[in-house]
Amino acid sequence: MNLLETVNPVAATGLFSYAWLMIAIPALGATVLLLAGRASDAWGHIVATLAPIISFVIGLVLFVQMLGRPVDQRAVSVPMWDLIPSGAWDIRVGLLVDQLSIVFVLLVTGVGSLIHIYSIGYMAHDPRRRRFFAYLNLFITAMLTLVLANNYLVLFIGWEGVGLASYLLIGFWQDRNSAAVAAKKAFVVNRVGDLGLTMAIFTMLAQFGSSSFIDVNNNAAHLSHGWATLLGFLLLLAACGKSAQVPLQSWLLDAMEGPTPVSALIHAATMVTAGVYLVVRSHAIYEQTAAATLGVAIVGTVTLLFGAWIGTAKDDIKKVLAGSTMSQIGYMMLAAGLGPIGAAFAIFHLLSHGFFKANMFLGAGSVMHGMNDDVNMRHYGALRKMMPATFLTFAMGYLAIIGFPFTAGYYSKDQIIEAAFTKSFTLGLLAMLGAAVTAFYMTRLMMMTFVGQKRWLDGVQPHESPAVMTIPLWILGVASLVAGLVMNNWIGGWLAPPTGAQVDNVGLFHVTATGLITMALVAVGIFLGWWFFRADVPSTAPVSRNPFTVAGRHDLYGDAFNEAVFMRPGQALVAGVDVLDVKVVDGSVMNSAGIVGGTSALLRRVQNGYVRSYALTMVFGTILVGVVLILGQIG
């Protein structure tokens, strides 16, 4: 049973009263760096890096205190101030520190801190490094606001803050047209998803008179089926935008134009996980609508296959990982759409993914750092000897994402596949297929990057990254291996109260027939990836007539679809409105003005200011009146 439906959170006492500091400290860091300007160039990155570390320590202390509390006292309400005290609405800004939000806090601040440390080395020579770190702090601030909010309206503030920070970071190198366009694209596509969230909040206010998580959860059972379904799909639309799920996925691969630490932050710990958080947090609504719940599962399944498909066709190392993110978030959405049996697995995989995907994105950045910022894997090869630390840590993430036994991905993703089979054979089979394709494209990446013959461009001398970059890689790599062992029999029970999850804990060596088949398919994917890319790889991509490869290289024509279905008709509509405005609206105004002007010109000839003209007019008028009267008498 979901405790949030029966027991209100307890009032904050002690250190919980200062939970707002987790948000305030990175916000202060961003403010200081932006206002201090160039004066902070020498020390701004240090201040910015300390901010999420301090927030992590606070979150860790609160987490330990929650562990020592009874289950029904772990959800803590931290009131802040009244936002809208108007009529029937009494919306208050506050924080909710519970089992779900605290694991997100630890992920966001923990992985975010490592990304900050890594960025000290990665952005060492960028003249605008201080501003970059300010934007990173802003991102952390917005994401913490999102996950710690106690109601959907405050969540929306963090939601929009994440959108703003992503726009600033993706387009950080705005002198590059591709980066500026990518930032604008991410911003616009996310506004479509935001429409779903705003309409959902309006619906909650109309139906419940509140947007508080507690009020919504407690009263969701009283919703009619129609309203529950509408709310579920509106929230799904919002989640599709933030988490790059089909059909709002087109921005994610272009977002690779930002510096690599941005990619790690967006893909592993912050932005793309927000949609999964929203759906899981709204579980009480989805429990009332099978249609919307199935919609979540279908969207997740389609996206996990689309992302994997794209990953098989790209030569840009960051875009392979971006397609992988689409796919792995798809697994999380699939799990969230399975209802109580999948909710905890969605968050479990989200946490595992945070470790191994941050590890691999930062590892890709390390490779780029040693290859003069070249992202084309066809120009790599044999880097395992030149960059041993990067290779070994990346290999740890590789093992985790393919679900190698006893790694984090093995425990989290394989349990999603098993849960999917209990819901639908088709969903389970497609999820299993996605695991095989994941093994193929990730093996392809490993072979093209670290194995085989060197294909380095002239003048490139690969070298290992400095310790400030490799230490975060080692930490994330080890976490990718052991996180599953730590969380497997704990995470389900921990998350049950705020997510409504129903989880039967299984042992570390638990293996089912489904698991064995999945491992066999993963092995096939590994073999194919090795077989096709074991030999030397051409330095330029050969022209392919394979429709699957061509479609993958063109991101499954997502941009072409959006252009044909939305942009061109939108332009035609705007052109039509412009014609209507110019020809009809403006035309009627201008024509009426012309009539008035013409009439005025005629009147000016009569009202000329000469007395003789007025006298002559009076004479003619008198004669005209006389003639009319005479004719009237004769008639």
C-alpha positions as CSV (number, residue, x, y, z in Angstrom):
1,M,0.0,0.0,0.0
2,N,1.2,3.5,-0.8
3,L,1.8,5.3,2.5
4,L,1.4,8.7,0.8
5,E,-2.2,7.8,0.2
6,T,-2.9,7.1,3.9
7,V,-0.4,9.1,5.9
8,N,0.7,12.7,5.4
9,P,4.4,13.4,5.6
10,V,5.7,14.4,9.0
11,A,6.7,17.9,9.7
12,A,10.3,18.8,9.3
13,T,12.5,18.9,12.4
14,G,16.2,19.2,13.0
15,L,18.4,19.0,9.9
16,F,15.3,18.4,7.7
17,S,14.3,22.0,8.3
18,Y,17.4,23.0,6.3
19,A,16.8,20.8,3.3
20,W,16.3,23.9,1.2
21,L,20.0,24.5,1.5
22,M,20.5,21.7,-1.0
23,I,18.9,23.9,-3.6
24,A,20.1,27.3,-2.3
25,I,23.8,26.5,-2.3
26,P,24.2,25.7,-6.0
27,A,21.8,28.6,-6.8
28,L,24.2,30.9,-4.8
29,G,27.1,29.4,-6.7
30,A,25.5,30.2,-10.0
31,T,24.6,33.7,-8.9
32,V,28.1,34.6,-7.6
33,L,29.8,33.4,-10.8
34,L,27.4,35.3,-13.1
35,L,27.5,38.5,-11.1
36,A,31.2,38.5,-10.3
37,G,32.1,38.3,-13.9
38,R,35.7,38.0,-15.0
39,A,36.9,38.6,-11.4
40,S,35.9,35.0,-10.6
41,D,37.8,33.4,-13.6
42,A,40.6,32.2,-11.4
43,W,38.4,30.6,-8.7
44,G,34.9,30.3,-10.1
45,H,35.2,26.7,-11.1
46,I,36.3,25.8,-7.5
47,V,33.3,27.5,-6.0
48,A,31.0,25.9,-8.5
49,T,32.4,22.4,-7.8
50,L,32.1,22.8,-4.1
51,A,28.4,23.7,-4.3
52,P,27.0,20.3,-5.5
53,I,29.5,18.5,-3.2
54,I,28.0,20.3,-0.2
55,S,24.5,19.6,-1.4
56,F,25.5,15.9,-1.7
57,V,26.8,15.8,1.8
58,I,23.5,17.4,3.1
59,G,21.5,14.9,1.1
60,L,23.6,12.0,2.4
61,V,23.1,13.1,6.0
62,L,19.3,13.3,5.5
63,F,19.3,9.9,3.8
64,V,21.1,8.3,6.7
65,Q,18.6,9.9,9.1
66,M,15.7,8.5,7.0
67,L,17.2,5.1,7.2
68,G,17.0,5.2,11.0
69,R,13.3,6.3,11.0
70,P,10.2,4.1,11.0
71,V,8.8,3.7,7.4
72,D,5.8,5.8,8.1
73,Q,8.0,8.7,9.2
74,R,10.5,8.8,6.4
75,A,8.5,11.3,4.2
76,V,9.1,14.7,5.5
77,S,7.4,18.0,4.6
78,V,9.4,21.2,4.6
79,P,7.1,24.2,4.2
80,M,8.5,27.4,2.7
81,W,5.9,30.1,1.9
82,D,2.5,30.7,0.3
83,L,2.5,31.0,-3.4
84,I,-1.1,31.5,-4.4
85,P,-3.4,32.0,-1.3
86,S,-6.5,32.8,-3.4
87,G,-10.1,31.6,-2.9
88,A,-10.3,27.9,-2.9
89,W,-6.7,27.6,-3.9
90,D,-4.0,27.6,-1.3
91,I,-0.8,26.7,-3.1
92,R,2.3,26.7,-1.0
93,V,5.9,26.4,-1.9
94,G,7.4,23.5,0.0
95,L,9.7,20.5,-0.3
96,L,9.0,16.8,0.1
97,V,11.9,14.8,1.2
98,D,10.9,11.2,0.9
99,Q,12.3,7.9,-0.3
100,L,11.9,8.8,-4.0
101,S,13.2,12.4,-3.9
102,I,16.2,11.6,-1.7
103,V,17.6,9.0,-4.2
104,F,17.3,11.5,-6.9
105,V,19.1,14.1,-4.8
106,L,22.0,11.7,-4.2
107,L,22.1,10.9,-7.9
108,V,21.9,14.5,-9.1
109,T,24.4,15.9,-6.6
110,G,26.7,12.8,-6.6
111,V,27.1,12.3,-10.3
112,G,26.8,16.1,-10.8
113,S,29.8,16.7,-8.5
114,L,31.9,14.2,-10.4
115,I,31.0,15.9,-13.7
116,H,32.0,19.3,-12.1
117,I,35.4,17.8,-11.1
118,Y,35.9,16.3,-14.5
119,S,35.0,19.6,-16.2
120,I,37.8,21.4,-14.4
121,G,40.2,19.5,-16.6
122,Y,38.0,19.2,-19.7
123,M,37.2,23.0,-19.8
124,A,40.6,24.1,-18.5
125,H,41.5,26.1,-21.6
126,D,38.1,27.5,-22.4
127,P,38.0,31.3,-22.0
128,R,34.4,31.2,-20.7
129,R,35.0,28.4,-18.2
130,R,33.6,30.4,-15.3
131,R,30.3,30.9,-17.2
132,F,30.1,27.2,-18.0
133,F,30.4,26.3,-14.4
134,A,27.7,28.9,-13.5
135,Y,25.4,27.2,-15.9
136,L,26.2,23.8,-14.5
137,N,25.3,25.1,-11.0
138,L,22.0,26.5,-12.5
139,F,21.3,23.1,-13.9
140,I,21.8,21.3,-10.6
141,T,19.6,24.0,-8.9
142,A,16.8,23.5,-11.3
143,M,16.9,19.7,-11.1
144,L,16.9,19.7,-7.3
145,T,13.9,22.0,-7.3
146,L,12.1,19.6,-9.6
147,V,12.7,16.5,-7.6
148,L,12.3,18.1,-4.1
149,A,9.1,20.0,-4.9
150,N,6.0,19.0,-2.9
151,N,3.6,19.9,-5.7
152,Y,3.3,19.9,-9.4
153,L,3.4,23.7,-9.7
154,V,6.7,24.0,-7.9
155,L,7.9,21.0,-9.9
156,F,7.1,23.0,-13.0
157,I,9.4,25.8,-11.9
158,G,12.3,23.3,-11.7
159,W,11.1,21.8,-15.0
160,E,11.4,25.1,-16.8
161,G,14.7,25.8,-15.1
162,V,16.1,22.6,-16.4
163,G,14.9,23.6,-19.9
164,L,16.6,27.0,-19.6
165,A,19.9,25.5,-18.3
166,S,19.9,23.0,-21.1
167,Y,19.4,25.7,-23.7
168,L,22.3,27.6,-22.2
169,L,24.6,24.6,-22.0
170,I,23.8,22.9,-25.3
171,G,24.4,26.3,-27.1
172,F,27.4,27.2,-24.9
173,W,29.6,27.4,-27.9
174,Q,27.1,29.6,-29.6
175,D,29.7,30.8,-32.2
176,R,29.1,27.5,-33.8
177,N,25.9,27.6,-35.8
178,S,25.2,23.9,-35.2
179,A,25.3,24.5,-31.4
180,A,23.0,27.5,-31.6
181,V,20.5,25.6,-33.8
182,A,20.7,22.5,-31.5
183,A,20.0,24.7,-28.4
184,K,17.0,26.3,-30.1
185,K,15.7,22.9,-31.2
186,A,15.9,21.5,-27.7
187,F,14.1,24.5,-26.3
188,V,11.3,24.5,-28.9
189,V,10.6,20.7,-28.8
190,N,10.5,20.8,-25.0
191,R,7.9,23.6,-25.1
192,V,5.6,21.1,-26.8
193,G,6.0,18.7,-23.8
194,D,5.6,21.6,-21.4
195,L,2.2,22.3,-22.9
196,G,1.2,18.8,-21.6
197,L,2.4,19.6,-18.1
198,T,0.7,23.0,-17.8
199,M,-2.6,21.6,-19.0
200,A,-2.2,18.7,-16.5
201,I,-1.7,21.2,-13.7
202,F,-4.7,23.2,-14.7
203,T,-6.7,20.0,-14.8
204,M,-5.5,19.1,-11.3
205,L,-6.5,22.5,-9.9
206,A,-9.9,22.2,-11.5
207,Q,-10.5,18.6,-10.3
208,F,-8.8,18.7,-6.9
209,G,-8.4,22.4,-6.1
210,S,-4.7,21.6,-5.4
211,S,-1.6,20.5,-7.2
212,S,0.0,19.0,-4.1
213,F,1.3,15.5,-4.6
214,I,-0.4,14.4,-1.4
215,D,-3.8,15.8,-2.4
216,V,-3.5,14.4,-5.9
217,N,-2.6,11.0,-4.7
218,N,-5.3,10.9,-2.0
219,N,-8.0,12.0,-4.4
220,A,-7.0,10.3,-7.6
221,A,-9.3,7.4,-6.9
222,H,-12.2,9.8,-7.1
223,L,-11.4,10.9,-10.7
224,S,-13.7,9.7,-13.5
225,H,-12.1,7.4,-16.0
226,G,-12.1,10.1,-18.6
227,W,-10.4,12.7,-16.5
228,A,-7.8,10.2,-15.3
229,T,-7.0,9.1,-18.8
230,L,-6.7,12.7,-20.0
231,L,-4.4,13.5,-17.1
232,G,-2.3,10.4,-17.8
233,F,-1.7,11.3,-21.4
234,L,-1.0,15.0,-20.6
235,L,1.7,13.9,-18.2
236,L,3.0,11.4,-20.8
237,L,3.3,14.2,-23.3
238,A,5.3,16.2,-20.8
239,A,7.5,13.2,-20.1
240,C,8.1,12.6,-23.8
241,G,9.5,16.1,-24.2
242,K,11.9,16.1,-21.3
243,S,13.0,12.4,-21.6
244,A,13.3,12.5,-25.4
245,Q,10.7,9.8,-26.0
246,V,9.0,9.2,-29.3
247,P,7.6,11.4,-30.9
248,L,9.5,14.2,-29.2
249,Q,13.0,12.7,-29.4
250,S,14.4,14.7,-32.2
251,W,16.3,17.2,-30.0
252,L,18.4,14.7,-28.1
253,L,21.1,13.8,-30.7
254,D,21.6,17.4,-31.7
255,A,22.1,18.2,-28.1
256,M,25.6,16.6,-28.4
257,E,26.7,20.0,-29.8
258,G,27.3,21.1,-26.2
259,P,30.5,20.3,-24.3
260,T,30.8,16.6,-23.4
261,P,30.3,17.2,-19.6
262,V,26.9,18.7,-20.6
263,S,26.0,15.5,-22.4
264,A,26.9,13.5,-19.3
265,L,24.8,15.8,-17.1
266,I,21.8,15.8,-19.3
267,H,21.8,12.2,-20.2
268,A,22.8,10.6,-16.9
269,A,21.7,12.6,-13.9
270,T,19.3,15.4,-14.8
271,M,17.1,16.4,-17.7
272,V,16.2,13.1,-19.4
273,T,15.4,11.4,-16.2
274,A,12.8,14.1,-15.3
275,G,10.1,12.5,-17.4
276,V,10.5,9.1,-15.7
277,Y,10.4,10.8,-12.3
278,L,7.2,12.6,-13.3
279,V,5.4,9.4,-14.4
280,V,6.5,7.4,-11.3
281,R,5.6,10.3,-9.0
282,S,2.1,10.4,-10.6
283,H,1.5,6.7,-10.2
284,A,-1.8,7.2,-8.3
285,I,-3.2,8.8,-11.5
286,Y,-2.0,6.0,-13.7
287,E,-3.5,3.4,-11.4
288,Q,-6.9,4.8,-12.4
289,T,-6.4,4.5,-16.2
290,A,-5.3,1.4,-18.0
291,A,-5.2,3.3,-21.3
292,A,-2.7,5.9,-20.3
293,T,-0.6,3.3,-18.5
294,L,-0.4,1.2,-21.6
295,G,0.4,4.3,-23.6
296,V,3.5,4.9,-21.3
297,A,4.6,1.3,-21.9
298,I,4.1,1.5,-25.6
299,V,6.0,4.8,-25.9
300,G,8.9,3.3,-23.9
301,T,9.1,0.2,-25.9
302,V,9.0,2.0,-29.3
303,T,11.7,4.4,-28.0
304,L,14.0,1.8,-26.7
305,L,14.0,0.1,-30.1
306,F,14.3,3.4,-32.0
307,G,17.3,4.5,-29.8
308,A,19.0,1.2,-30.2
309,W,18.5,1.3,-34.0
310,I,20.0,4.7,-34.2
311,G,23.0,3.6,-32.1
312,T,23.8,0.9,-34.6
313,A,24.3,3.4,-37.5
314,K,26.2,6.3,-36.0
315,D,29.9,6.9,-36.3
316,D,29.9,9.9,-33.9
317,I,30.8,8.4,-30.5
318,K,28.6,10.9,-28.7
319,K,25.6,10.2,-30.9
320,V,25.9,6.5,-30.4
321,L,25.7,7.2,-26.7
322,A,22.8,9.6,-27.3
323,G,20.9,6.9,-29.1
324,S,21.7,4.6,-26.2
325,T,20.2,7.1,-23.8
326,M,17.0,7.2,-25.8
327,S,16.9,3.4,-25.6
328,Q,17.7,3.1,-21.9
329,I,15.2,5.8,-20.9
330,G,12.7,3.8,-23.0
331,Y,13.3,0.8,-20.7
332,M,12.6,3.1,-17.7
333,M,9.4,4.3,-19.3
334,L,8.4,0.8,-20.2
335,A,8.9,-0.2,-16.6
336,A,6.9,2.8,-15.3
337,G,4.1,1.8,-17.7
338,L,3.9,-1.7,-16.1
339,G,2.2,-0.4,-13.0
340,P,3.2,-1.4,-9.5
341,I,5.3,-4.3,-10.7
342,G,7.6,-2.0,-12.7
343,A,7.7,1.3,-10.8
344,A,10.7,0.4,-8.6
345,F,12.6,-1.2,-11.5
346,A,12.2,2.1,-13.5
347,I,14.0,4.0,-10.7
348,F,16.5,1.2,-10.2
349,H,17.5,1.3,-13.8
350,L,17.5,5.1,-13.7
351,L,20.1,5.0,-10.9
352,S,22.2,2.3,-12.6
353,H,22.0,4.2,-15.9
354,G,23.1,7.4,-14.1
355,F,26.4,5.6,-13.2
356,F,27.3,3.8,-16.4
357,K,26.0,6.4,-18.8
358,A,27.9,9.3,-17.0
359,N,30.9,7.0,-17.0
360,M,30.7,6.4,-20.8
361,F,29.9,10.0,-21.8
362,L,32.8,11.3,-19.7
363,G,34.9,8.4,-21.2
364,A,33.9,9.6,-24.7
365,G,35.1,13.1,-23.6
366,S,38.4,11.7,-22.5
367,V,38.8,10.0,-25.9
368,M,38.0,13.2,-27.6
369,H,40.4,15.1,-25.3
370,G,43.2,12.7,-26.5
371,M,42.1,12.8,-30.2
372,N,42.0,16.6,-30.8
373,D,38.2,16.7,-30.3
374,D,37.5,14.3,-33.1
375,V,34.2,12.5,-32.5
376,N,34.4,10.1,-35.5
377,M,35.0,6.5,-34.3
378,R,36.3,5.7,-37.8
379,H,39.4,7.8,-36.9
380,Y,40.0,5.9,-33.7
381,G,41.2,2.3,-33.2
382,A,43.8,0.8,-30.9
383,L,43.3,3.4,-28.2
384,R,43.3,0.8,-25.4
385,K,47.1,1.0,-25.2
386,M,47.3,4.8,-25.5
387,M,44.5,5.5,-23.0
388,P,44.5,2.5,-20.6
389,A,42.5,4.2,-17.8
390,T,39.9,5.5,-20.2
391,F,39.6,2.1,-21.8
392,L,39.3,0.1,-18.5
393,T,36.7,2.5,-17.0
394,F,34.7,2.6,-20.3
395,A,34.8,-1.1,-20.4
396,M,33.1,-1.2,-16.9
397,G,30.3,0.9,-18.3
398,Y,30.1,-1.2,-21.3
399,L,29.6,-4.4,-19.2
400,A,26.9,-2.7,-17.2
401,I,24.9,-1.4,-20.1
402,I,24.8,-4.7,-21.9
403,G,23.7,-6.4,-18.7
404,F,26.8,-8.6,-18.0
405,P,26.0,-10.8,-15.0
406,F,26.3,-9.1,-11.6
407,T,26.8,-5.6,-13.0
408,A,24.3,-2.8,-12.3
409,G,22.6,-3.1,-15.7
410,Y,22.2,-6.9,-15.2
411,Y,20.0,-6.4,-12.1
412,S,18.0,-3.4,-13.2
413,K,17.4,-3.9,-16.9
414,D,16.8,-7.7,-16.8
415,Q,14.2,-7.3,-14.1
416,I,12.4,-4.8,-16.4
417,I,12.4,-7.4,-19.2
418,E,11.0,-10.1,-16.8
419,A,8.3,-7.7,-15.5
420,A,7.4,-6.8,-19.1
421,F,6.7,-10.5,-19.9
422,T,4.3,-10.7,-17.0
423,K,2.3,-7.8,-18.5
424,S,2.5,-8.6,-22.2
425,F,4.4,-11.2,-24.2
426,T,4.9,-8.7,-27.0
427,L,6.4,-6.0,-24.7
428,G,8.7,-8.5,-23.1
429,L,9.9,-9.9,-26.5
430,L,10.6,-6.4,-27.8
431,A,12.4,-5.4,-24.7
432,M,14.5,-8.6,-25.0
433,L,15.3,-7.7,-28.6
434,G,16.4,-4.3,-27.5
435,A,18.9,-5.9,-25.1
436,A,20.5,-7.9,-28.0
437,V,20.7,-4.8,-30.2
438,T,22.3,-2.8,-27.3
439,A,25.0,-5.5,-27.0
440,F,25.7,-5.2,-30.7
441,Y,26.0,-1.4,-31.0
442,M,28.0,-1.1,-27.8
443,T,30.4,-3.8,-28.9
444,R,30.7,-2.0,-32.2
445,L,31.6,1.1,-30.3
446,M,34.3,-0.7,-28.2
447,M,35.8,-2.4,-31.3
448,M,35.9,0.8,-33.4
449,T,37.4,2.9,-30.6
450,F,39.7,0.8,-28.5
451,V,40.5,-2.3,-30.6
452,G,41.9,-3.0,-34.1
453,Q,44.3,-1.0,-36.1
454,K,45.0,2.7,-35.5
455,R,43.2,5.0,-37.9
456,W,44.3,8.3,-36.4
457,L,44.4,11.4,-38.6
458,D,47.7,13.0,-39.3
459,G,49.1,15.1,-36.4
460,V,47.0,13.3,-33.8
461,Q,48.9,11.9,-30.9
462,P,46.5,10.1,-28.5
463,H,47.2,10.5,-24.8
464,E,45.6,9.7,-21.5
465,S,43.6,12.4,-19.8
466,P,44.8,14.1,-16.5
467,A,43.9,12.7,-13.1
468,V,41.2,15.3,-12.6
469,M,39.3,13.6,-15.5
470,T,40.2,10.0,-14.9
471,I,39.4,9.9,-11.1
472,P,35.7,10.5,-11.8
473,L,35.8,7.8,-14.5
474,W,37.2,5.3,-12.0
475,I,34.5,6.1,-9.4
476,L,31.7,5.9,-11.9
477,G,33.2,2.7,-13.5
478,V,33.3,0.9,-10.1
479,A,29.8,2.1,-9.3
480,S,28.6,0.7,-12.7
481,L,29.8,-2.7,-11.6
482,V,28.8,-2.8,-7.9
483,A,25.6,-0.6,-7.7
484,G,23.4,-3.5,-8.7
485,L,24.8,-5.7,-6.0
486,V,24.1,-3.0,-3.4
487,M,20.6,-2.0,-4.5
488,N,19.1,-5.2,-5.8
489,N,17.4,-6.4,-2.6
490,W,17.0,-2.9,-1.1
491,I,15.7,-0.5,-3.7
492,G,12.2,-2.1,-4.1
493,G,11.2,-1.9,-0.5
494,W,12.7,1.5,-0.1
495,L,10.7,3.0,-3.0
496,A,7.5,1.2,-2.3
497,P,5.8,3.9,-0.2
498,P,6.1,6.8,-2.6
499,T,5.7,4.8,-5.8
500,G,3.1,2.2,-4.9
501,A,5.6,-0.4,-6.1
502,Q,5.0,-4.1,-5.4
503,V,8.4,-5.9,-5.5
504,D,9.4,-9.4,-4.5
505,N,13.1,-9.3,-3.6
506,V,15.2,-11.9,-5.4
507,G,18.6,-13.2,-4.6
508,L,21.8,-12.0,-6.2
509,F,22.1,-15.3,-8.1
510,H,18.4,-15.4,-9.1
511,V,18.2,-16.6,-12.8
512,T,15.0,-17.4,-14.7
513,A,14.4,-18.8,-18.1
514,T,13.8,-15.3,-19.4
515,G,17.1,-14.2,-17.9
516,L,18.9,-17.0,-19.6
517,I,17.4,-16.3,-23.0
518,T,18.2,-12.6,-22.6
519,M,21.8,-13.4,-21.8
520,A,22.0,-15.7,-24.9
521,L,20.7,-12.9,-27.1
522,V,23.1,-10.5,-25.5
523,A,25.9,-13.0,-26.3
524,V,24.7,-13.1,-29.9
525,G,24.8,-9.3,-30.1
526,I,28.3,-9.2,-28.7
527,F,29.5,-11.9,-31.2
528,L,28.0,-10.0,-34.2
529,G,29.5,-6.7,-33.0
530,W,32.9,-8.4,-32.8
531,W,32.5,-10.3,-36.0
532,F,31.6,-7.3,-38.2
533,F,34.1,-4.9,-36.7
534,R,37.0,-7.2,-35.8
535,A,38.9,-6.4,-39.0
536,D,40.1,-3.0,-40.0
537,V,37.4,-0.4,-40.3
538,P,37.3,2.1,-43.3
539,S,38.3,5.6,-42.3
540,T,35.2,7.0,-44.1
541,A,31.7,5.5,-43.9
542,P,30.9,3.4,-47.0
543,V,27.8,4.3,-48.9
544,S,25.0,2.0,-47.8
545,R,21.9,1.1,-49.6
546,N,20.6,-0.9,-46.6
547,P,17.4,1.0,-45.7
548,F,17.8,0.2,-42.0
549,T,21.3,1.7,-41.9
550,V,20.3,4.7,-44.0
551,A,17.3,5.3,-41.7
552,G,19.5,5.0,-38.6
553,R,22.0,7.5,-40.0
554,H,19.1,10.0,-40.6
555,D,17.8,9.5,-37.0
556,L,14.8,7.5,-38.4
557,Y,13.7,10.6,-40.3
558,G,12.5,12.3,-37.1
559,D,13.5,15.8,-38.5
560,A,11.9,15.0,-41.9
561,F,8.7,13.9,-40.2
562,N,8.5,17.0,-38.0
563,E,9.2,19.2,-41.0
564,A,6.6,17.6,-43.2
565,V,3.9,17.2,-40.5
566,F,4.4,20.3,-38.3
567,M,6.8,22.8,-39.8
568,R,5.6,23.1,-43.4
569,P,1.9,23.1,-42.5
570,G,2.7,25.6,-39.8
571,Q,4.5,27.8,-42.2
572,A,1.6,27.6,-44.6
573,L,-0.8,28.4,-41.8
574,V,1.3,31.5,-40.8
575,A,1.5,32.6,-44.5
576,G,-2.3,32.3,-44.8
577,V,-2.8,34.2,-41.6
578,D,-0.4,36.9,-42.9
579,V,-2.5,37.2,-46.1
580,L,-5.7,37.4,-44.1
581,D,-4.1,40.1,-41.9
582,V,-2.6,42.1,-44.8
583,K,-5.5,41.8,-47.4
584,V,-8.6,41.6,-45.2
585,V,-7.8,43.2,-41.8
586,D,-5.3,45.8,-42.9
587,G,-7.1,46.2,-46.2
588,S,-10.4,47.0,-44.6
589,V,-8.7,49.5,-42.3
590,M,-6.8,51.1,-45.1
591,N,-9.8,51.2,-47.4
592,S,-12.0,52.8,-44.8
593,A,-9.2,55.4,-44.3
594,G,-9.2,56.0,-48.0
595,I,-13.0,56.6,-48.1
596,V,-12.7,59.0,-45.2
597,G,-9.8,60.8,-46.9
598,G,-11.7,61.1,-50.2
599,T,-14.8,62.4,-48.5
600,S,-12.7,64.9,-46.6
601,A,-11.1,66.1,-49.9
602,L,-14.6,66.9,-51.3
603,L,-15.6,68.6,-48.1
604,R,-12.4,70.7,-48.2
605,R,-13.6,72.1,-51.6
606,V,-16.8,73.3,-50.0
607,Q,-15.4,74.5,-46.8
608,N,-12.8,76.8,-48.5
609,G,-13.0,79.8,-46.1
610,Y,-14.2,82.3,-48.8
611,V,-17.4,84.3,-47.8
612,R,-18.4,84.7,-51.5
613,S,-18.4,81.0,-51.9
614,Y,-20.7,80.5,-48.9
615,A,-23.0,83.3,-50.2
616,L,-23.2,81.7,-53.6
617,T,-24.0,78.4,-52.0
618,M,-26.8,80.0,-49.9
619,V,-28.3,81.6,-53.1
620,F,-28.2,78.3,-55.0
621,G,-29.7,76.5,-51.9
622,T,-32.5,79.1,-51.7
623,I,-33.3,78.8,-55.4
624,L,-33.3,75.0,-55.0
625,V,-35.7,75.1,-52.1
626,G,-38.0,77.5,-54.0
627,V,-38.1,75.3,-57.0
628,V,-39.0,72.3,-54.9
629,L,-41.8,74.2,-53.1
630,I,-43.2,75.5,-56.4
631,L,-43.1,72.1,-58.0
632,G,-44.8,70.7,-55.0
633,Q,-47.7,73.2,-55.3
634,I,-48.1,72.5,-59.0
635,G,-48.2,68.8,-58.3
